[in-house]
Amino acid sequence: MRSCHLGGQHNQALGNAGEELAARWLTDHGFHVVARNLRTTYGELDVIAEKNGHVHVVEVKTRTGTGYGSPLEAIDHRKQEHLRRSTMAALASGIPGLTRPIRGIHIDAMSILMSDTAVPCIEFLEDILA
């Protein structure tokens, strides 16, 4: 049981590191990060950023390898519905720091593959909802 706890801590640390990389990547590509780990009644949103009046809700998936598939494969239909509901709830309740007017809303995904030896591989996909 102890190893499960350590695995959970490792996964949380990996996720936090991935979200930090995601926020830095977004900033480097002209986005303004407005919020991270925003809680809604439906769950948490990883990163909310803004660019040219468009709101981008970014789901970040970080992995150390592809043994369980691509990080983006983890964003199944159920996860997409969670993102849709959480985004609408966050916008309805208001997101501090978000400028108005909002010209568009995008639900995006970012895959981060990290290894001990190489630079992280980052893939950004806009508008992932089916």
C-alpha positions in Angstrom: 0.0 0.0 0.0 2.8 2.4 0.7 4.1 2.2 -2.9 0.6 3.3 -4.1 0.9 6.4 -1.9 4.3 7.1 -3.3 3.0 6.6 -6.8 0.3 9.1 -6.1 2.8 11.6 -4.9 5.0 11.0 -8.0 2.0 11.4 -10.3 1.0 14.6 -8.6 4.5 16.0 -8.8 4.7 15.0 -12.5 1.3 16.6 -13.1 2.4 19.8 -11.3 5.7 19.9 -13.3 3.7 19.4 -16.5 1.3 22.2 -15.7 4.2 24.5 -15.0 5.8 23.7 -18.4 2.4 24.2 -20.0 2.0 27.6 -18.5 5.5 28.6 -19.5 4.9 27.3 -23.1 1.6 29.2 -23.4 3.3 32.4 -22.1 6.1 32.0 -24.5 3.6 31.7 -27.4 1.7 34.9 -26.6 -0.9 33.6 -24.2 -1.7 35.3 -20.9 -2.2 32.7 -18.2 -5.2 33.8 -16.1 -5.7 30.8 -13.7 -4.4 27.4 -12.9 -6.1 24.6 -11.1 -9.4 26.4 -11.1 -12.1 24.5 -9.2 -15.7 24.4 -10.4 -18.7 22.4 -9.2 -17.9 19.8 -11.9 -14.1 19.5 -11.2 -10.9 21.2 -11.8 -9.6 23.0 -14.9 -5.8 22.8 -15.3 -4.9 26.1 -17.1 -7.0 29.0 -18.3 -5.3 31.4 -20.6 -6.3 34.2 -22.9 -5.0 35.4 -26.3 -6.5 38.1 -28.5 -9.8 38.1 -26.6 -10.1 34.3 -26.8 -10.3 32.2 -23.7 -8.4 28.9 -23.8 -9.1 26.2 -21.3 -6.2 23.8 -21.5 -6.3 20.2 -20.3 -2.7 19.2 -19.6 -1.7 15.5 -19.7 1.9 14.7 -18.7 3.5 11.3 -19.0 7.1 9.9 -18.8 6.4 7.5 -21.6 3.8 6.1 -24.0 3.5 2.7 -22.3 -0.2 3.7 -21.5 -0.7 5.3 -24.9 -0.3 8.9 -25.9 -1.2 11.4 -23.2 -3.9 12.9 -25.4 -5.6 9.5 -25.6 -6.6 9.9 -21.9 -9.0 12.7 -23.0 -11.9 10.4 -23.7 -15.6 11.4 -24.2 -16.2 11.4 -20.5 -13.3 13.8 -19.9 -14.4 16.0 -22.8 -17.9 16.3 -21.2 -16.2 17.2 -17.8 -14.2 19.9 -19.6 -17.3 21.3 -21.3 -19.4 21.4 -18.1 -16.5 22.8 -16.0 -15.7 25.5 -18.5 -19.3 26.7 -18.7 -19.5 26.7 -14.8 -16.3 28.7 -14.6 -17.5 31.2 -17.1 -20.9 31.5 -15.4 -19.4 32.2 -12.0 -16.7 34.5 -13.4 -13.0 34.0 -13.7 -10.9 36.7 -12.0 -8.5 38.4 -14.3 -10.3 37.5 -17.5 -10.8 40.6 -19.7 -14.0 41.3 -21.5 -15.4 41.1 -24.1 -14.7 37.4 -24.8 -14.4 36.8 -28.5 -14.3 33.0 -28.4 -13.9 30.0 -26.1 -11.6 27.2 -26.9 -11.1 23.9 -25.0 -7.6 22.8 -25.8 -5.2 20.0 -24.8 -1.5 19.9 -24.2 0.5 16.7 -24.2 3.8 16.7 -22.4 6.2 13.8 -22.6 9.0 14.1 -20.1 12.1 12.0 -19.8 15.3 12.2 -17.7 17.5 12.5 -20.7 15.7 14.7 -23.3 14.0 18.0 -23.5 10.2 17.6 -22.8 8.1 17.0 -26.0 5.2 19.4 -25.9 2.2 19.1 -28.3 -0.7 21.7 -28.2 -4.0 21.0 -29.8 -6.7 23.6 -30.1 -10.5 22.9 -30.0 -10.4 19.2 -29.0 -14.1 18.7 -28.3 -15.8 16.4 -30.8 
